[in-house]
Amino acid sequence: MKDSINIKIAGKAGEGIKSVGLILSKTLMKAGFWTFDYIEYPSLIRGGHNTYQVHAAGKPVYSQVKNLDLLIALDEESLRCHQPELTNTSLVIYDSEKIKLEFLGKLTGVYLAIPLQQLTKESGGLPVMANNTALGAVIFLLGIELQILKEVIAQIFADKEPRVIQENQKVVEAGFAFAQEKFSDKKIALVQPQIKEAKILISGNEAVALGAISAGMKFYAAYPMTPTTSILHYLASKAKAYQLLVKHAEDEISVINMAVGAAFAGVRSMVATSGGGFCLMTETLGMSGMMELPIVVVEGMRSGPSTGMPTWSDQADLKFVINASHGEFPRLVLSPGDIEECFYLTRQAFYFSEKYQLPVIILIDKYLAESLTTIKAPAGVWQNSRYSFANQPIGKNFKRYLNSENGISFRSLPGWPDGEHLANSYEHDESGFATETIEMRKLMVEKRLRKFETLRQETEDLKPFQTGNGKKIGLISWGSNKGPILEALANLKEKASEINFLNLNLLWPFPKKALAEFTKDKEILLVLEVNATGQLVSLIREQLGLEIKHNFLKYDGRPFYPEEIVDYLHKFL
Amino acid sequence: MINPNVYETAISPTFCPGCGNWGISQALKEALGELQLAPHEVVITYDVGCNANMADFIKTYAFHGLHGRSVPAAAGIKLANHHLTVLALIGDGGFYGEGASHFLSLMRGNHDLTVLVHDNERYSLTTGQFSPTTPKRTITPSTPEGSIEEALNPLALALMNHATFVARGFAGDIPHLKNLIIKGIQHVGFSLIEILQPCVIWNRQKTYDWYREKIYQLEPSYQPNERLNALKKALETTKLPVGIFYQEKKKAYHEEVAALKEKPLSQQTIATIDIGELLKDFS
């Protein structure tokens, strides 16, 4: 019996690969499985090669894996280019009307021919529904009840005409029946989960968006840019119901200036972009630091520099975001390790940003932003407090930038009597008026640095994600690598006990204390990250004076696969 | 009527003697006073440039941001709290050069802002280089052989770009400019007030007298409700008309947004947020 399954749906862009993948994953979730969905696509609307990969098991899964148990090849290219991921026992469903195997040379795996177009037509479906016909066959092969798939279809197409639901349900029935008749001996012996916990299937971007709504974000501005565009789409679709102002502005500079303006007027505001858009925002990032106004910036990294590979993943903006903008000012940088952390850390981002009146950057990547996973459903109702506002009535001689002991000075909001002040991008005195005196410049630089020190002390006690308590190997990583590493450790089974894993989800203020404690007693230290120059390695050297020699770096646009991490770790075991 | 000196901070202006900013700041304070807007009910965003030097001298809630960006910041403030009166001050370099994309976009959105453009045809704070409104062949430190670009016509551009309030004033005529600012603030939507501003240091050709020779007030019979008539006026160069060229009643951006129907964003409580409904979509 198999206790996990790895399925890939592959075809041309524009053929609805994502939609059919989502239906499959949701059906698995409703059957009690935990899933992780990884999506690859080129920067094209039509014609390129797209894949949707679902890794599922009866216990939580953390990432995609390489070897496929089942490939649904919707065109010939899909069948050819995924040969390296197939084994002798992999099943391959293909459209026998479109693809002729005899012309393709030597192939790996067991091939199941299904006349998808014909089955779809005969059952009264439209040609575009052929993917779902294949899905009916998949569900049979996995031993999952057809009824669950039909319910998911009804849910997904709930806002369409009833006809659409009925026709799609018909075609999955046809696919299921065909497989039942022809391939009953090919059915995969898959352990069906006995416990069915309440879960949700959600992408990193959606988790960020939900976290932001739950935290009381009221203003969101963005300019579309892969991989964070779906945050804009999601929030725009909920703007009316949740009374949000969602603005697609003319460029990223306008985006962040509007958002800082909205923050000045008192609402929690957020923007999202990728590295290129963030480049345009950097001057205003510094303005937020100087004016001491809160702003949450989501930066979804993709392969750069420049336009790079727009739909592929990277972690090469780490040093950029912690240094972005000229001058010195406090900021906080979070790097969620998984989709659940995307939700909870986005809430944290609003807390830190408002309390310390500074920019907070949530650093994710294409891999985390656009992958989906099942997580335990978070609570529905969330409570939010507000931070660092002056008490009303304000009284005379309000000092917006009061030189306080901990560096935090309370703010008033436009409309509050006696709180008039100047939020100033120039160096300013305690009231906000521009200044160039030696005394005031030093006072204000030191005030802002003191605020950072207060922040550093509070964040010092945050515990990064950590496994193991041995002394042999210390594996350090950050952000989205958490998933593939956890999957690799699960694959290593008892050997994993020699490996201690630390995943950083706070990058600035740099978690020196946590790293010092983790590294002090390890025999071998390793760093794993998705960039070519070892940016975390270099930060550790700078911040701790510690040289870590063993680095596993990947920079081909793809995330780590657990298999390659296992191979790497074997060198040290 | 609130006394204009209520809007003064304790800091004395540092404008050059003879700078157009003296007249503009006086007209602005008088306009706010006549509209009986208390300092805490008004937000002014300032750009970077000589125009923005005013930020330290005028007492309201104020936002002194980055060069070219005072208008998007103002739009964000207005969208966050549309009960506020929001003005944006900016120069010809900031609005027609560095921030020209915002000029083109926010106008079309009809954001309810009153934008005062201090147009002195120079980058004066950086010592007098040519700006988007400098006439072709003008010699400046960055164009020693004479500028090659044709000058931008902001009023004509605004008229073709869905602005709902287009006016021109003169820094040397305070009562007239004050009235334009009052009308601009009262107008619900995007108000562009282009202000001819002498720069006595870097634009010696265009003195107060030069402007006084050139300027005439739009005739009492002129009706500012025809875009094409307004365009003809905006294209005049021999003489320069001042006054309201065009005004149109149209819903402002914030009036079209569902989330703002009930109350401003800033007045919505966030103490308890229920995302239960949203979670259902993912289950």
Interface residues (C-beta under 8 A of the other chain):
Chain A: A198 K199 I200 L201 I202 E206 L210 I213 S214 A215 G216 K218 F219 A221 K238 A239 K240 A241 Y242 Q243 L244 L245 K247 A249 E250 D251 I253 S254 N257 M258 A259 V260 G261 A262 A263 F264 A265 G266 V267 R268 S269 E283 T284 M287 M291 A377 P378 G380 V381 W382 Q383 N384 S385 R386 L413 P414 G415 W416 P417 D418 G419 E420 H421 L422 A423 N424 S425 Y426 G432 F433 A434
Chain B: T9 I11 A38 P39 H40 E41 V43 T45 V48 A55 D56 K59 T60 Y61 A62 F63 H64 G65 L66 R69 P72 A73 A74 A75 G76 I77 L79 A80 N81 H83 L84 S101 H102 L104 S105 L106 V257 A258 A259 L260 E262 L265 S266 Q268 I270 A271 T272 I273 D274 I275 G276 E277 L278 L279 F282 S283
